């Protein structure tokens, strides 16, 4: 599956690793949060989002991939 090598996991410092039902619940909550963030950008009446980063830079977009990239997902 991985070409004979063990998979490499890169997690941010201070990240907790969970398994089982707790991991499943966390994944569902994360998926709902992402869906809520991009829902209003979809469809023929989709709206733009104005994103402001920690440096004060502003990005206006209605592209889901850009929104996720700026959110550092």
N, C-alpha and C positions, 0 to 999 in steps of 0.2 A: 504494500500500500504506500509506503514512504520510500521505496527504493532501497530497503535494507537499513535505513538510518532511522534513529528515533526522532520523532517530531520535536521541533524547537518552539517553545512558547515564550513570547516576550510580553511581559506584563509591566505596567507602570509600577514604580516603587510605592509600597504601601497598599498594594492591591491584595485583597483576600481571594482565595480560590475556594469555591464551593462546589458541591456535587449533588446529584440526585434531585429531589423535589425542590429544594431551595434554589438550585441553579436554574431549573425550569421556570420557576416563578420569577426569578430575576430576569431571565431572557424574555419572558412574556411582557413584563413591565417595561423593559427597554424597547421592545418592538412597538408597544403602545405609545411610548413617549416619542419615538421617531415618527410614527404615523401622525400623531397630533401636530408635530412640528411642520410636516410637509403637506398635510391634508388641504389646507386653504390655498395651496399653490396649484392644485390639480384641476383639470377640466377647463371648459371654455371660459368660465368666469374666474379662473385662477388668479390670485392676487400675488403681488410681489412681497418679499420679506426684506426688511431692513435689518441687517446684522451689524452690531458694533462690537469690535474685539476689545481686548484689555488695553490696547494702545490707543483706542479711540478711532481707529480706522473704520470706515463705513462701507459695507457691501450691500447693494440692492440686487436681488435676484429672485427668480421663481423656479430655479433649477434645483431639484432635490439633491443631486450629487454635490453641488456647491454648498448647499445648506449643511449637509452632513460633514463636508470637509471643514467648513468654518466652525462647526460645533466640536471638532476634534473627536469624532466618534471612532 
